[in-house]
Amino acid sequence: MALYKLIRSRRKTIAITVGRDGTAAVRAPLHASKAQIDKAIRDAAPWIEKQRAKMEAEARRAEAAGALGEDELKALSKAMKTALAVKLPVFAARVGVAYGRVTVRCQRSKWGSCSAKGNLNFNCLLMLAPEAVLDYVIVHELCHRKHMDHSKEFWAEVERACPGYKAQKKWLKDNGGTLMRRANG
């Protein structure tokens, strides 16, 4: 197993992530021993290699599709604002919630977010995804107006408002990294 970046903090468990560049990061409790950390890395080695392969495949697909220029990103943002102006009121009524300010950005790692005040944020790159995926992300964020977590109740609300959402969620998991790489290198 290759070297990894170790980050110690006041956490209770060891967590391992793999960055877009393939670098493994280990977040460990202050009290975790080197032996515990090494074991966690050994146990996670197959998963780490799978993540690295996924990152390499995303990079190849993004390169083949071509990087998005500033003008293209601006056009995607404009298109997203237009789509949200139509879709948000419809889905908010379906979920039965109100929302605050709406922002569109080109983000490196998130498709959307919902603040405690009900402000919504969406990634303009969703305009490159199938429309059903955009609809799922809108519903997902609106459902956070009822449940600010990912509890069973939250997912039940998403399913009620967006039946079959799991296919859209899977599409994002399988293809989202490639879309983000096209904008963010």
C-alpha positions in Angstrom: 0.0 0.0 0.0 1.3 3.4 -0.9 1.9 6.2 1.5 -1.0 8.2 2.8 -1.7 11.5 4.4 -2.5 11.3 8.1 -4.8 13.8 9.7 -5.3 13.5 13.5 -8.3 15.1 15.2 -10.8 14.8 18.0 -12.8 12.2 16.2 -13.8 8.8 17.5 -13.2 6.5 14.5 -10.7 6.1 11.6 -12.0 7.3 8.2 -10.3 6.9 4.9 -10.9 9.0 1.8 -9.4 9.0 -1.7 -8.9 12.4 -3.4 -9.4 13.1 -7.0 -5.7 12.8 -7.5 -5.7 9.3 -6.0 -4.1 10.3 -2.7 -5.4 8.4 0.3 -6.1 10.5 3.4 -6.6 8.9 6.8 -8.4 10.8 9.5 -7.7 9.2 12.9 -8.5 10.0 16.5 -5.7 11.6 18.5 -5.3 8.4 20.6 -5.2 5.9 17.6 -1.9 3.9 17.5 0.2 3.5 14.4 -0.7 -0.2 14.4 -4.4 0.6 14.4 -4.0 3.1 11.5 -1.8 0.6 9.5 -4.4 -2.1 10.0 -7.2 0.2 8.8 -5.2 1.0 5.7 -4.5 -2.7 5.0 -8.1 -3.6 5.5 -9.2 -0.8 3.2 -6.6 -1.5 0.5 -8.9 -3.1 -2.0 -11.5 -0.3 -1.6 -8.7 2.3 -2.0 -7.5 0.7 -5.2 -11.1 0.5 -6.5 -11.5 4.3 -5.8 -8.2 5.1 -7.5 -9.3 3.1 -10.6 -12.6 5.0 -10.6 -10.8 8.3 -10.4 -8.5 7.3 -13.3 -11.5 6.3 -15.4 -13.3 9.6 -14.6 -10.2 11.5 -15.7 -10.1 9.6 -19.0 -13.8 10.2 -19.7 -13.5 13.9 -18.8 -10.5 14.3 -21.1 -12.3 12.6 -23.9 -15.4 14.8 -23.4 -13.3 17.9 -23.2 -12.8 20.6 -20.6 -15.5 23.2 -20.2 -14.5 26.8 -20.9 -15.6 29.9 -19.0 -18.2 30.8 -21.6 -19.7 27.3 -21.5 -19.9 27.4 -17.7 -21.6 30.8 -17.9 -24.1 29.4 -20.4 -24.8 26.4 -18.1 -25.4 28.7 -15.1 -27.8 30.8 -17.1 -29.6 27.7 -18.3 -29.8 26.4 -14.8 -31.3 29.6 -13.5 -34.0 29.4 -16.2 -34.7 25.7 -15.4 -34.9 26.4 -11.6 -37.3 29.3 -12.1 -39.7 26.8 -13.7 -39.0 23.6 -11.7 -38.5 24.8 -8.1 -42.0 26.1 -7.6 -43.5 22.9 -8.9 -41.3 20.6 -6.8 -41.6 22.8 -3.7 -45.4 22.5 -4.0 -45.1 18.7 -4.4 -42.9 18.5 -1.3 -45.0 21.0 0.6 -42.2 23.4 1.5 -41.1 27.0 0.9 -37.5 28.0 0.2 -35.3 31.1 0.4 -32.6 32.5 -1.8 -31.5 30.3 -4.8 -27.9 30.4 -5.9 -26.2 28.6 -8.9 -22.5 27.9 -8.8 -20.0 25.6 -10.5 -18.8 23.5 -7.5 -16.0 20.9 -7.1 -17.8 18.4 -5.0 -21.5 19.1 -4.4 -24.6 19.0 -6.6 -26.7 21.0 -4.2 -27.2 22.2 -0.7 -29.9 23.6 1.6 -29.1 25.9 4.5 -30.9 26.0 7.8 -32.6 29.2 6.6 -33.9 27.4 3.5 -31.5 28.9 1.0 -30.8 26.6 -1.8 -27.6 26.1 -3.9 -27.3 24.1 -7.1 -24.3 23.1 -9.3 -24.6 24.4 -12.9 -23.1 21.2 -14.1 -26.4 19.5 -13.5 -27.4 20.9 -16.8 -25.1 18.3 -18.4 -27.0 15.4 -16.6 -30.3 13.9 -17.7 -33.3 16.0 -16.7 -34.5 13.3 -14.3 -31.2 13.7 -12.4 -31.7 17.5 -12.1 -35.2 16.9 -10.8 -33.9 14.4 -8.2 -31.4 16.9 -6.9 -34.0 19.6 -6.7 -36.3 17.3 -4.7 -33.4 16.1 -2.6 -32.6 19.7 -1.5 -36.2 20.6 -1.0 -36.7 17.6 1.2 -34.0 19.0 3.5 -36.5 21.7 4.3 -38.4 19.0 6.2 -35.5 16.9 7.4 -32.0 18.4 7.7 -30.4 15.0 7.6 -30.4 11.8 5.6 -32.6 9.8 7.9 -35.1 7.1 6.9 -37.8 9.8 7.0 -35.8 12.0 4.7 -35.4 9.3 2.1 -39.1 8.3 2.4 -40.0 12.0 1.6 -37.6 11.9 -1.4 -39.2 8.7 -2.7 -42.7 10.2 -2.3 -41.8 13.3 -4.2 -39.5 11.6 -6.8 -40.4 8.0 -7.2 -37.5 5.9 -8.5 -35.0 8.4 -7.3 -32.4 5.7 -6.7 -31.7 5.4 -10.5 -30.9 9.1 -10.6 -28.8 8.9 -7.4 -26.8 6.0 -9.0 -26.4 8.0 -12.3 -24.7 10.8 -10.3 -22.5 8.3 -8.4 -21.4 6.7 -11.7 -21.1 9.8 -13.9 -20.9 12.9 -11.6 -17.2 12.8 -11.1 -16.6 12.9 -14.8 -18.9 16.0 -15.1 -17.1 17.8 -12.3 -13.7 17.0 -13.8 -14.7 18.6 -17.0 -15.1 21.9 -15.2 -12.5 21.6 -12.5 -9.6 19.7 -14.1 
